[in-house]
Amino acid sequence: MKSLFVTGLGLIILLNSFSQPKQKGFNKASFDRGKKVYETICITCHQFDGGGVQRMNPPLIKTKWVLGDKKALIKIILKGLKGGEIEIDGDTFYNPMPAQEDALSDQQIADVLTFVRNSFGNKASGVSAAEVKVVRTKK
């Protein structure tokens, strides 16, 4: 009876590993640290669910800004987005994104972007501190 239980448990674990695909470049520790950064810095504007605030702060849910070019996204976090409006999926947002280059380290930016790119229904590769450093050092 005990061996049947162990065999069944092993089968469940094996099947579960197939049902949850591994994501290339995804780092769970970075994701967890990024969640803390998000909850401390980003949640006020982008909200608990990443949905943003209508006409003010854009959503982070399945947009080209979040899922697209990592360098462009890193630059937005570092330098912010100022002046005027931004259109995302047909909606216009007016609240500027403040620069975070003096507030967050390369690792913190990498972590929060890894979190955002893999939360709120998003599925994308993580961001490394080395990638942030490259963008930060380019003038």
C-alpha positions, 0 to 999 in steps of 0.5 A: 500500500505504501509503495502504491502511494509513493508511486502515485505521488511520484506520478503526480509530481512528474505530471505537474512538472510537465504542466508548468513550462520553464520560462527561458531567462526567468529567475524566481529570486529576481521575480520575488525581489521585484515584487517587493520593489513593485509593492513599494514604488510602483503600486501607487500608480500602476495599481495592485493588478497592474491595471493602472488608472484610467487616463492617468497611469497606463496599465502593465497588462500585455502591452508592447511597452512591457512585453517588447524591447527590454532596452526601451523598457529599461530606459523608461524606468531609468529616464522616465516618460515626461511631456504630454500624453502616451497612447496604449492600446487606444487609450491615452494617459497623461501622468508622467512616469518619474525617472528612477535612475537615482532611486533604484539600483541596476539589480532593483530595476532588473528585478522589478521588470522581471516581476512586471514582465511575468505578472498580470498575465504577462509572460516574457523573459526576465531582465538582468542587472547587466542589461540595465547597466548597459542601458544606464551607461549609454548616453 
